[in-house]
Amino acid sequence: MAHPGFDLTGKVALVTGGNSGIGLGMAEGLARAGASVCVWGTNEDKNAVALKRLEAHGGKVLALRCDVADEAAVERALRRHGERLRPGGLLLRQCRGERARRRGLRPLWPPRSGAA
């Protein structure tokens, strides 16, 4: 059932880092508002727990293992996301892991304006 404040029925949300913490809270809010939700995270156990929590909201959900610091992994996950959820409008919440920040890596998506 859609959230009383807004309706995201028919929309697809992608939440990177959505398997715990603030990312999971965002994913749950989007699911409650009626969106189909895909979460990306690097920890399979956390992904499984997040998937169960999101399924409780009744919409289409997907949890994929993806390290956003790995361009090939991002491309694979985007492909799987599109195959399973057929995006009808995409919301992107970027959560980066501490490991990527320590290595000085920036998000691969969304591209920064002027980026090559």
N, C-alpha and C positions, 0 to 999 in steps of 0.2 A: 504494500500500500504506500502511496506517495506521502511524503512529508507534508504536513499542513501548510508550511510556508512556501513551498515551491514544488513543482512537478518536473522530474527529469525522465519520465517515462519515454522510452524510445531512444534515449541518449546512451552513449557508452562512455564510461570513465576508465581511464588508465591511471593507476596510482603506483608510482615507483616508490619502493620502500614501504609499501602498503601492507606488509605482513606483521607490523607491530607499531606501537607508539602512536604518534600523531598521524602517520600515514594510514594506519588501520582505522583510527578514529574518523579520518576523512573518508576512507572507503566505506565505512559503515553509514556515515551520514548520506553519502551519495546513493548507496543501496536503499536506504530508508526513503529517499526521495524518488525512488523508482528507476534509477539508472541501472543498466547492466554494468558490472564492475570487474575489471581485471587488475590484479595486484602483481607487482614484480618484487621479488626479493631473492637474496642469495642463499637463505637458509630454508631448506626443504621442510624441516619440522615446523618452523614458524609459518611457512606457506600453508601447510596442511591445517594448522589451527585457525589461521585467518580465513581459509576457505570455508571451514565449518561455521565460523561466526557469520560470515557473509551469506552463506546459504540460508541461514535462519531468517533472513529478510525476504526470502521468497523469489528473488529475481535471478537472472542468469549471472553466474560468477565464474571466474577463472583465476587460478594462481599459477604463475610461471616463475621458474628459476631464471633470474637474469641479473648479471652484474653490469650496471650502467656504465662502468668504466671500460667495458669490452665492446667495441663497435660491432663485431660479428655477432656477439650474444644479443645485442640490442636489435639487430636486423632479424635474427631468428625469432626472437620473442615478438616483435612487431608482426611478423608473418603469421605466427601461431595465433596471436591475438585477433588479427583480421579474419583468419579462417574460422575461428570459433565464435566470435561475437559479432561479426559483420557490422563494423562501426556505422552508426547513424548520428554522427556528431561526436567529437572526441574531446574529452576534458583531460588535461595532463597536469598532474601534481608532481613536481620534481622533488624527491627526497634523495640526497646523496649520502652514501655511507662514509663513516669516519676514515676508513681505509683509503678510499679514493681521495678524500681531502688531504690526507697526509702525503699522498704521492703527488699532490699538486694537479690532479686531474679535474677537468671541468665537465659539466654535463654535455652529453652528445646531442641531446634533444631537449628543448627546442633549439634549433640553431640560432646563434646570436646574429643580429643584423650586421651585415658587412663581413661575416665569416666566410672563409673560402671553402 
